[in-house]
């Protein structure tokens, strides 16, 4: 019964409320229990996941640590190896640097010794010249071959034709511009006509009305006539219809002909366009052409190019190269560009005239062997070249040498051949060596300026020698100079450089020996010029005998006795003696040592004139004594006496 009551009890009663509270309370307690379990499971899962993640992270860290340790080991090994290599390389670099520094020091020492006589700006000019020459040789721009000359000429022609083509291209534009101007003018004229027509419309209307009134009867008459003429027109129209097929056939033929002509024209235009395009392509590929040129230049580069046997490539390191380059620099006052152009022109001139092989040529001018020749050296060792123009006083020889232009050209070639022979005697290997010649030009009895052919040939020779053999003449001495030559020299002077003119020395006939003795030792001066040198001399042939020359000065109004000792009998005494300008009394005698013996007169006393040559004499003594040479100066000027001697013992 109680249970029934409880089930039937209303919801709002106290009992129900209490039971309901309890039930609800029980339900509330049960729900959090299930939630807690789920939460605990989730927390457990989270903790498991955390531990797994921590384990994975620890494993990754351990792996990373292992890898880092291994990498550190490898890096340490590499550092150790690098340190070893670095030490070895450092030692090598130190050695190389030391060697390089030593080489640089040696080069600087060589340069200092080589350029010791040069000023700073001269040294700089030489270095610039060498760098420019090196670049020109490596780029094959020093010598211009015949093909290169043709290429240069063709390029010049193309350059000249280019502006013409541009003008032709501009012409269509100008034509178009003219057409536009004409069109504009036409439009303006049309507008003016419209304006005029507007103004003239009312007047035209009035006139038209009058004309209509006047023309009405006339029109009626015309209509009647036209009616009568209609059958005639119909007949004509029939004839024209018959003629129309013939005209259509003719027009078809003309169209076909026009189409054929058009095709031919189109084909020609296409071919012309193709050729133009090909030309444009050829012009538009300069890079390929330049590459080909560069390849050809590299294959044709001549690094062994030389001049007078001296390599011109500065990087070859030859001292002789500097000597040759300095010649061109000095000839152009150390102006690098001018010196470089001079060198290029010289090489080109030698190539065109085949000067390098000129020594092997037989020019058939044996009759000129006495005109110019090499003989002797001066105080500084320069070979001496003598030019004897007096030989051309012979008219037959003159005409044989200068009669025609061809003969004059052969003479010039012979002169260059002589110059090349002289250069062979020079030494370019040593900066202090002899690298130039001394020239003596004897104008005694030489033809005057009236000889036009000789004057032209000499002018050409001087110009070519000056331009192509720079600084090869240390001094140019003119002896026995006549008065007319000073006027001739004034005419020739403008064609010579100041440096060339500074090397000229002129000597009148009375001053020849004195002038030559300033530059040449007496034993190297020929007898005809007051020296002691004889042709094919076998007596004073050694250098020691030649250099044994003594000079004595005899004052005015005094006498000088020159003694040559002969301590032993059976000897032969030989001597040479010359007095500058002579005009003295001279005698020779042998004086024995024994006072009881007689003095022997070798040469009686006589007066020696100013034109006397050197005296050579000998004496064989039969007893000890001396040879006495007596010079008595009765003039008002002091005299210079030069002599030498030698003693030859005769073996039993």
C-alpha positions in Angstrom: 0.0 0.0 0.0 2.8 2.4 0.8 4.4 1.7 -2.5 1.2 2.5 -4.3 0.9 5.6 -2.4 4.3 6.7 -3.3 3.8 6.0 -7.0 0.4 7.9 -6.9 1.7 10.8 -4.9 1.5 14.1 -6.8 4.7 15.7 -8.1 4.3 18.8 -6.0 4.1 17.0 -2.5 6.8 17.1 0.1 7.5 13.5 0.0 7.9 13.5 -3.7 10.1 16.4 -3.4 12.3 14.7 -0.9 12.4 11.5 -2.9 12.9 13.4 -5.9 15.8 15.3 -4.3 17.3 12.1 -3.4 16.9 10.7 -6.8 18.3 13.7 -8.4 21.1 13.7 -5.9 21.9 10.1 -6.7 21.8 10.9 -10.4 24.2 13.8 -9.9 26.6 11.7 -8.1 26.6 9.0 -10.8 27.3 11.4 -13.7 30.5 13.0 -12.3 31.8 9.5 -11.7 31.5 8.6 -15.4 33.0 12.0 -16.4 35.9 11.5 -14.0 36.8 8.2 -15.6 36.8 9.6 -19.0 38.9 12.5 -17.9 41.3 10.2 -16.1 41.6 8.1 -19.3 42.3 11.2 -21.3 44.8 12.4 -18.8 46.5 9.0 -18.9 46.5 9.1 -22.6 48.0 12.7 -22.5 50.7 11.5 -20.1 51.5 8.6 -22.3 51.7 10.8 -25.3 53.9 13.2 -23.4 56.2 10.5 -22.4 56.3 9.1 -25.9 57.0 12.6 -27.2 59.7 13.2 -24.6 61.2 9.8 -25.5 61.2 10.7 -29.1 62.7 14.1 -28.4 65.4 12.5 -26.2 66.1 9.9 -28.9 66.3 12.7 -31.5 68.6 14.7 -29.2 70.8 11.7 -28.6 71.0 11.1 -32.3 71.8 14.8 -32.8 74.4 14.6 -30.1 75.9 11.6 -31.7 75.9 13.3 -35.1 77.4 16.5 -33.7 80.1 14.5 -32.0 80.9 12.8 -35.2 80.8 16.1 -37.1 83.1 17.6 -34.5 85.5 14.8 -34.9 85.5 15.2 -38.7 85.9 18.9 -38.4 88.8 18.5 -36.0 90.4 16.1 -38.4 89.9 18.4 -41.3 91.3 21.3 -39.3 94.3 19.3 -38.4 94.8 18.3 -42.1 94.2 21.9 -43.2 96.6 23.2 -40.6 99.3 20.8 -41.9 98.6 21.8 -45.5 98.5 25.4 -44.5 101.9 25.2 -42.8 103.3 23.4 -45.9 101.7 26.0 -48.2 102.8 28.8 -46.0 106.3 27.5 -46.1 106.0 27.2 -49.9 104.5 30.6 -50.2 107.3 32.1 -48.1 109.8 30.4 -50.4 108.1 31.5 -53.5 107.7 35.1 -52.2 111.3 35.2 -51.3 112.3 33.9 -54.7 109.9 36.5 -56.3 111.3 39.3 -54.2 114.9 38.2 -55.2 113.9 38.2 -58.9 112.3 41.6 -58.6 115.3 43.0 -56.8 117.5 41.6 -59.6 115.3 43.1 -62.3 115.3 46.4 -60.5 119.1 46.3 -60.2 119.4 45.5 -63.9 117.0 48.3 -64.7 119.0 50.7 -62.5 122.2 49.8 -64.2 120.6 49.8 -67.6 118.8 53.1 -67.1 121.5 54.8 -65.0 122.1 57.4 -67.6 118.5 58.1 -68.3 116.3 60.8 -66.6 113.0 59.9 -65.0 110.8 61.0 -67.9 113.0 59.1 -70.3 112.7 55.9 -68.2 108.9 56.4 -68.2 108.8 57.0 -71.9 110.8 53.8 -72.5 108.4 51.7 -70.3 105.4 53.2 -72.1 107.0 52.5 -75.4 107.7 48.8 -74.5 104.1 48.2 -73.3 102.7 49.8 -76.5 105.0 47.7 -78.6 104.2 44.5 -76.7 100.5 45.1 -77.3 101.0 45.8 -81.0 103.1 42.7 -81.5 100.6 40.4 -79.7 97.7 41.9 -81.6 99.6 41.6 -84.9 99.2 45.4 -85.6 102.9 46.3 -85.9 103.3 45.2 -89.6 100.7 45.8 -92.2 100.8 43.0 -94.9 99.6 43.5 -98.5 96.3 41.8 -97.7 95.8 44.0 -94.7 96.5 47.0 -96.9 93.8 45.9 -99.3 91.4 45.3 -96.3 92.1 48.8 -95.1 91.4 50.2 -98.5 88.2 48.3 -98.8 87.1 49.5 -95.4 87.8 53.0 -96.4 85.7 52.6 -99.5 82.8 51.2 -97.4 83.1 54.1 -95.0 83.0 56.5 -98.0 80.0 54.7 -99.5 78.1 54.5 -96.2 77.0 58.2 -96.1 75.9 57.9 -99.8 73.6 54.9 -98.9 72.2 56.8 -96.0 71.4 59.7 -98.3 69.7 57.3 -100.7 67.7 55.9 -97.8 66.7 59.3 -96.7 65.4 60.2 -100.2 62.2 58.1 -100.1 61.4 59.8 -96.8 61.8 63.2 -98.5 59.6 62.0 -101.4 56.9 60.9 -99.0 57.2 64.3 -97.2 56.8 66.1 -100.6 53.7 64.0 -101.4 52.2 64.9 -98.0 52.9 68.6 -98.7 51.2 68.3 -102.2 48.2 66.6 -100.6 47.9 69.3 -98.0 48.0 71.9 -100.8 45.3 70.1 -102.8 43.0 70.1 -99.7 43.6 73.8 -99.2 42.7 74.5 -102.8 39.5 72.4 -102.5 38.4 74.4 -99.4 39.0 77.6 -101.3 37.0 76.3 -104.2 34.1 75.4 -101.9 34.1 78.9 -100.4 34.0 80.4 -103.9 31.2 78.1 -104.9 29.1 79.0 -101.9 29.5 82.7 -102.8 28.7 82.1 -106.4 25.5 80.0 -105.8 22.9 82.8 -105.8 24.4 84.4 -108.9 24.4 81.0 -110.6 20.7 80.5 -109.7 19.7 83.7 -111.3 21.7 83.0 -114.4 20.2 79.4 -114.6 16.7 80.8 -114.6 17.4 83.1 -117.5 19.2 80.4 -119.3 16.2 78.0 -118.8 13.9 80.5 -120.3 16.1 81.0 -123.3 17.0 77.4 -123.8 13.4 76.0 -123.7 12.6 76.5 -127.4 16.1 75.4 -128.3 15.6 72.1 -126.4 12.3 71.4 -128.1 14.1 71.6 -131.5 16.8 69.3 -130.2 14.3 66.7 -129.1 12.8 66.5 -132.5 16.2 66.0 -134.0 17.1 63.4 -131.5 13.9 61.4 -132.4 15.0 61.4 -135.9 18.5 60.2 -135.0 17.3 57.4 -132.8 17.3 54.7 -135.5 20.9 55.6 -136.4 21.9 55.2 -132.8 20.2 51.8 -132.6 22.2 50.6 -135.6 25.4 51.9 -134.0 24.6 50.1 -130.7 24.1 46.9 -132.6 27.5 47.2 -134.2 29.1 48.0 -130.8 27.5 44.9 -129.3 29.0 42.8 -132.1 32.4 44.4 -131.4 32.2 43.8 -127.6 33.3 40.1 -127.7 36.4 41.0 -129.7 37.3 43.7 -127.1 36.7 41.2 -124.3 39.1 38.8 -125.9 41.7 41.5 -126.4 41.3 42.6 -122.7 41.7 39.0 -121.6 45.0 38.7 -123.5 46.2 42.0 -122.1 45.3 40.8 -118.6 47.2 37.6 -119.0 50.3 39.5 -120.3 50.1 41.9 -117.4 49.9 39.0 -115.0 52.9 37.3 -116.6 54.9 40.6 -116.4 53.8 41.0 -112.8 55.0 37.6 -111.9 58.4 38.2 -113.5 58.7 41.5 -111.6 57.7 39.9 -108.3 60.3 37.2 -108.9 63.0 39.8 -109.6 61.9 41.8 -106.5 62.1 38.6 -104.4 65.6 37.7 -105.7 66.7 41.3 -105.0 65.2 41.2 -101.5 67.0 37.9 -100.9 70.3 39.4 -102.0 69.7 42.5 -99.9 68.8 40.3 -96.9 72.0 38.3 -97.4 74.0 41.5 -97.6 72.3 42.8 -94.4 73.0 39.5 -92.7 76.7 39.7 -93.7 76.8 43.3 -92.4 74.9 42.4 -89.2 77.4 39.7 -88.2 80.5 41.8 -87.3 81.0 39.8 -84.2 81.7 36.6 -86.2 83.9 38.5 -88.6 85.8 40.0 -85.7 86.2 36.6 -84.1 87.6 35.2 -87.4 89.9 38.2 -87.6 91.1 37.6 -84.1 91.6 33.9 -84.8 93.6 34.7 -87.9 95.6 37.3 -86.0 96.4 34.9 -83.2 97.5 32.3 -85.7 99.6 34.8 -87.7 101.2 36.6 -84.7 104.9 36.8 -85.2 106.5 37.0 -81.8 110.0 36.5 -83.3 109.9 39.8 -85.2 113.3 41.5 -85.0 115.2 44.5 -86.3 119.0 44.3 -87.0 119.0 40.9 -85.4 117.4 42.2 -82.1 114.1 40.8 -80.9 111.5 43.5 -80.6 109.1 41.7 -78.2 109.9 43.4 -74.8 108.7 40.4 -72.8 111.6 38.4 -74.3 113.8 40.3 -71.9 116.7 41.2 -74.2 118.8 44.2 -73.2 119.4 44.8 -76.9 115.7 45.6 -77.3 116.0 48.6 -75.0 119.0 49.9 -76.9 117.1 49.8 -80.2 113.9 51.3 -78.7 116.0 54.1 -77.1 117.3 55.0 -80.6 113.7 55.7 -81.8 112.8 57.5 -78.7 115.9 59.8 -78.9 115.2 60.5 -82.5 111.7 61.8 -81.5 112.6 63.6 -78.3 111.1 60.7 -76.2 107.6 61.2 -77.6 106.2 57.7 -77.4 103.5 57.9 -80.1 105.9 59.5 -82.6 108.6 57.0 -81.8 106.2 54.1 -82.2 105.0 55.4 -85.6 108.6 55.8 -86.7 109.3 52.2 -85.7 106.3 51.0 -87.6 107.2 53.0 -90.7 110.8 51.6 -90.6 109.6 48.0 -90.4 107.2 48.6 -93.2 109.9 50.3 -95.3 112.3 47.4 -94.7 109.6 44.9 -95.6 108.6 46.6 -98.8 112.2 47.2 -100.0 113.5 43.8 -98.8 116.3 45.5 -96.8 116.8 42.4 -94.6 118.2 40.5 -97.5 120.2 43.4 -99.0 123.5 42.1 -97.8 123.2 39.1 -100.1 122.6 41.2 -103.2 125.2 41.9 -105.8 124.3 45.3 -107.1 127.2 45.4 -109.7 128.6 48.7 -108.4 132.2 47.7 -107.8 133.3 51.0 -109.2 131.8 52.6 -106.1 134.0 50.7 -103.6 136.3 53.7 -103.4 133.4 56.1 -103.0 132.4 54.9 -99.5 134.0 52.3 -97.2 134.4 51.4 -93.5 137.9 51.8 -92.0 139.1 52.2 -88.4 137.5 53.3 -85.1 137.4 56.5 -83.1 138.4 57.1 -79.5 135.0 55.6 -78.3 135.2 52.6 -80.6 132.7 53.8 -83.2 133.4 52.3 -86.6 134.3 55.0 -89.2 132.6 55.3 -92.5 134.3 57.4 -95.2 132.3 59.0 -98.1 134.5 60.4 -100.9 132.4 62.5 -103.1 135.3 63.9 -105.1 135.4 60.8 -107.2 132.2 61.9 -109.0 134.2 64.7 -110.6 134.8 62.1 -113.3 132.0 62.7 -115.7 131.9 59.1 -117.0 131.6 57.7 -113.5 129.0 60.4 -112.6 126.8 59.5 -115.6 127.2 55.8 -114.8 125.9 56.3 -111.3 123.3 59.1 -111.6 122.4 59.3 -115.3 118.9 57.8 -114.9 116.3 57.4 -112.2 116.9 53.7 -112.2 120.6 54.2 -111.7 119.9 56.6 -108.8 117.7 54.0 -107.1 120.4 51.4 -107.4 122.9 53.9 -105.9 120.5 54.4 -102.9 120.2 50.7 -102.5 124.0 50.4 -102.5 124.2 53.1 -99.8 121.8 51.2 -97.6 123.8 48.1 -98.1 126.9 49.9 -96.9 125.0 51.1 -93.8 123.9 47.5 -93.1 127.5 46.4 -93.3 128.5 49.0 -90.8 125.7 48.0 -88.4 127.1 44.5 -88.3 130.1 45.9 -86.6 128.0 47.3 -83.7 127.2 45.7 -80.4 123.7 45.9 -79.1 124.1 43.2 -76.3 125.7 45.6 -73.8 124.2 49.0 -72.8 127.7 50.3 -72.6 128.7 48.8 -76.0 129.1 50.7 -79.3 125.8 51.1 -81.1 126.5 53.8 -83.6 128.9 54.9 -86.4 131.0 57.9 -87.1 130.8 59.3 -90.7 133.5 61.4 -92.5 132.3 63.1 -95.7 135.2 64.4 -97.9 134.0 67.1 -100.2 137.3 67.8 -101.8 136.8 68.1 -105.6 133.2 67.1 -105.3 130.7 68.2 -108.0 129.0 71.5 -107.2 125.3 72.2 -106.7 124.9 72.5 -110.4 124.8 68.7 -110.6 121.1 68.3 -110.2 121.1 64.4 -110.2 123.7 64.2 -107.4 121.8 66.8 -105.4 118.5 64.9 -105.7 120.2 61.5 -104.8 121.9 63.0 -101.7 118.7 64.6 -100.5 116.9 61.2 -100.8 119.7 59.3 -99.1 119.9 61.7 -96.2 116.1 61.6 -95.7 115.8 57.8 -95.8 118.8 57.3 -93.6 117.5 59.8 -91.1 114.0 58.2 -91.0 115.0 54.5 -91.0 118.4 54.5 -89.2 117.7 56.7 -86.2 120.7 57.5 -83.9 123.1 55.3 -85.9 125.5 58.2 -86.6 127.3 59.4 -83.5 128.9 62.3 -85.4 128.9 63.5 -89.1 132.2 65.2 -89.9 132.5 67.1 -93.2 136.1 67.8 -94.3 137.6 69.9 -97.1 134.3 71.8 -97.2 134.2 74.3 -100.1 132.4 77.6 -99.7 129.5 76.6 -102.0 128.6 73.7 -99.7 127.5 76.1 -96.9 124.8 77.4 -99.2 123.8 73.9 -100.2 123.6 72.9 -96.5 121.3 75.9 -95.9 118.9 74.4 -98.5 119.2 70.9 -97.1 118.9 72.0 -93.4 115.1 72.4 -93.2 114.7 68.7 -94.0 116.9 67.6 -91.0 115.9 67.4 -87.4 117.7 69.5 -84.8 119.2 66.5 -83.2 120.7 65.4 -86.6 122.1 68.9 -87.3 123.7 69.0 -83.8 125.9 66.1 -84.9 127.4 67.9 -87.9 131.0 69.1 -87.8 132.6 71.1 -90.6 136.4 71.4 -91.2 138.1 73.7 -93.8 141.1 72.2 -95.6 143.6 73.8 -93.2 141.9 72.3 -90.2 141.2 68.8 -91.3 143.8 66.9 -89.2 143.3 69.1 -86.2 139.5 68.5 -86.3 139.8 64.7 -86.9 142.3 64.4 -84.0 139.6 65.6 -81.6 137.5 62.4 -82.3 139.9 59.9 -83.8 143.4 58.8 -82.7 146.3 59.6 -85.1 147.0 55.9 -85.8 143.4 55.5 -87.0 143.4 58.6 -89.3 144.5 57.9 -92.9 147.7 59.6 -94.1 145.9 61.8 -96.6 144.2 63.5 -93.6 147.4 63.9 -91.7 147.3 60.7 -89.7 149.5 57.6 -89.5 147.2 55.0 -90.9 148.5 53.3 -94.0 146.7 50.8 -96.3 147.6 47.2 -95.7 150.2 48.1 -93.0 152.1 45.1 -91.6 154.6 47.0 -89.5 152.2 48.5 -86.9 149.5 45.9 -87.0 149.0 45.0 -83.4 146.8 47.0 -81.0 149.7 47.7 -78.7 151.9 49.0 -81.4 149.2 51.2 -82.8 148.3 52.7 -79.4 152.0 53.6 -78.7 151.7 57.1 -80.0 153.4 60.0 -78.2 152.7 63.7 -78.6 155.1 66.5 -78.2 154.5 70.3 -78.4 157.1 72.5 -80.0 156.9 76.1 -79.0 157.3 79.0 -81.4 161.0 79.6 -82.2 162.3 76.5 -80.4 163.7 73.1 -81.4 162.7 69.6 -80.1 164.9 66.5 -80.3 163.0 63.1 -80.1 165.3 60.2 -79.2 164.7 56.5 -80.1 167.1 54.3 -78.1 169.1 51.4 -79.7 171.0 49.8 -76.8 172.0 46.7 -78.7 173.6 46.4 -82.1 172.0 44.5 -85.0 168.5 45.9 -84.4 166.2 47.6 -86.9 164.5 50.8 -85.7 161.2 51.9 -87.4 159.3 55.1 -86.7 156.4 57.3 -87.9 156.2 61.0 -87.3 153.7 63.7 -88.2 153.6 67.5 -87.4 150.2 69.2 -87.6 150.4 71.9 -90.2 154.1 71.1 -90.6 155.9 74.3 -91.8 159.0 73.2 -89.8 162.6 72.1 -90.4 163.1 68.3 -89.9 166.1 66.0 -89.9 167.0 62.4 -88.8 170.4 61.1 -87.6 172.0 58.2 -85.6 174.2 59.0 -82.7 176.4 56.1 -81.4 177.0 55.6 -77.7 180.8 55.5 -78.2 182.0 59.0 -78.4 184.8 58.0 -80.8 182.3 56.9 -83.4 180.8 59.2 -86.0 177.3 60.4 -86.2 175.3 59.0 -89.1 172.9 61.3 -91.0 169.7 59.4 -91.9 167.7 62.3 -93.4 169.1 65.6 -94.2 167.4 68.6 -92.7 164.7 70.1 -94.9 161.7 72.3 -94.6 158.4 70.5 -94.5 155.4 72.1 -96.1 151.9 72.2 -94.8 150.6 69.5 -97.1 153.2 66.9 -96.1 152.0 63.5 -95.1 153.4 61.5 -92.1 157.0 60.4 -92.3 158.0 56.7 -92.0 161.7 55.6 -91.9 163.9 52.9 -90.6 167.6 52.3 -89.6 169.6 49.3 -88.8 172.4 50.0 -86.3 175.7 48.2 -86.2 176.6 49.5 -82.7 174.7 50.7 -79.7 173.3 54.3 -79.8 170.2 56.2 -80.5 168.2 57.8 -83.4 167.5 61.5 -83.0 164.6 63.2 -84.8 164.9 67.0 -84.7 162.0 69.4 -85.3 162.8 73.1 -85.6 159.8 75.5 -85.3 160.6 78.9 -86.8 156.9 79.9 -87.1 154.9 82.1 -84.7 152.6 79.2 -83.7 153.3 76.2 -81.6 153.3 72.8 -83.3 152.0 69.4 -82.3 154.3 66.5 -83.1 153.0 62.9 -83.0 155.3 60.0 -83.3 155.7 56.2 -82.6 158.4 53.7 -83.1 159.4 50.0 -82.6 162.5 47.9 -82.5 163.0 44.7 -84.4 165.8 42.4 -83.4 167.3 40.2 -86.2 167.8 36.6 -85.1 171.1 35.0 -86.0 
